[in-house]
Amino acid sequence: MFLSCADPSLLDGLNWLACYLTTGKHFDFYWSFVTVLVLLAVTAPTALAFGFGGAMLARSQHLPLRIIGKGYTAMVRGVPDIVFFLFFVIALDQGIEWAVHQVRCPDWTDPIRNGLEFRVCPQAKVPNNSAAQVWHSLYGFALAVVTFALVFGAFAANVIYGAMQAVPHTQLETAEAYGMSPRQVFHRVLVPQMWVFALPGLSNLWLILIKATPLLFLLGVQDIVYWARELGGMKTGAFDYPHPDWRLYYFLFLLVFYLCMTKLSEVYLNRLQNHLSRGQATAAGEAQRKGIA
Amino acid sequence: MKNLILTTALLALTAGSAMAQTVRMGTEGAYPPYNFINDKGEVDGFERELGDKLCEMAALTCEWVTTDWDGIIPNLQSGNYDTIIAGMNITAERAEVLAFTQNYIPPASSAYMALDAGTDVMKGVIAAQTGTVQAAHVAASGATLLEFATPDETVAAMRNGEADAVFADKDYLVPILDESAGKFAWAGTEVQIGDGVGMGLRKSDTELVEKFNAGITAMKADGSLNTLITKWFGEKAVTF
């Protein structure tokens, strides 16, 4: 990065450190923080949408929909995360390639499955073999978002389902007595009131999601923990900047990062909780009312 | 949202194919001097130089991909990349699921490194990387095997005293021992395992195996492979 970094072996002290911390590899490390934050920013709303959909299905009047909703939560919640991450991503990836293969290579005669091998025609590879690495990374990232959203959506579905059940029944009956249709009751009374019950559960999920990001490496996305381990490991003279085992310092840095994320989340979630409790018939809402009066 | 991302990605990714054949080279990137990620963040090492040379000879465009060692064979089989070039020893078990090229590093020694040269490596706890020929050897030798996902962690375990010794390819351990300022020492005797290091490909990719085989044969014949081995592994390394 700096011109003075051209020959690292001549450097010492702070100059060495400044050059060391600005190597291309370190920029990959810094960039991976962005990756993780973007993943969180995209996954959280997607998972929430999955959860909301799952909860609505599980509460449905129609048996088939109810079975889908309950089946989704039960299945995903029952399977260990790591199995899900290893199995589902490969299945999804191969499913996509299989579908593209059917469209693009109808004349292909070789078997797609050959023992343990999975082989589609070159035109059906997603991303294409000749595509730039950035597309491969983006594709991996998209698979990661879908998988995370699916897994965390199932947990969110259960939390939201529980929250919907927790809204006092009398509220809903009163709404009906006012002549609201079931749809109106749902939108105007049930949903606005259920958030306050769902928030503690959802905030748990959010914190678990923050810490689950190292699973990204299983999906081929190089995350902060991967880079910390890679950069911190002992470096021999084959590298420009040899150093002993520094993993401790890198992991301490990650610790600080994760603690900051947790603290920030807590502050924001507390505020949200306060906001949602306003005017609600809950203990917190009642306390706020008395405080104002 | 997710659908939008997926469809856009699909469209962008599958457009424009049928150019020069691109071969994706899968490696671990954590096993210097065989393969490692250099300070620029690129794959580097003996295998990078060899692979690029072989691709050039076969007129292939090569892309380098890193993956963790544990999943290196399954990822090849599901088509995430086309070759494994990661210091992988050719063994009968692996040859059941992979098509190997001829070896590009002759059968070389694996060695035990410990804090104390007198360590009894047939007993005690020996660290080795998961899924390697060395791990299998330790498990069969009667010592207690302590497995780690990366080679770096195996050395760290020995240094911290968690393991009595580390067992790995000697070529990997040599620079570490040389730079340890006398802290580490060889222990026990060296062992010959496997038939040398080769590239692993899908069994159905016979054409590609032939291309790489031809390249390796040519490099063995003109001596450039030996030059490359000496460059990366030092004068004492075994050559063809």
Interface residues (C-beta under 8 A of the other chain):
Chain A: P8 T23 G24 K25 F27 D28 V42 P45 T46 A49 I90 D93 Q94 I96 E97 V100 R104 D110 N114 G115 L116 E117 F118 R119 V120 P122 Q123 A124 K125 V126 P127 N128 N129 S130 A131 Q133 W135 H136 L138 Y139 A142 V145 V146 A149 F217 L218 G220 Q222 R229 E230 G233 M234 T236 G237 A238 F239 D240 Y241 P242 D245 R247
Chain B: M1 K2 I5 L6 A9 L10 A12 L13 T14 G16 S17 A18 M19 A20 Q21 T22 V23 R24 G29 A30 P32 P33 F36 I37 N38 D39 K40 G41 E42 G45 T61 E63 V65 T66 T67 D68 G71 P74 N75 Q77 S78 G79 N80 D82 V97 T150 D152 E153 V155 A156 R159 P175 I176 E179 R202 K203 S204
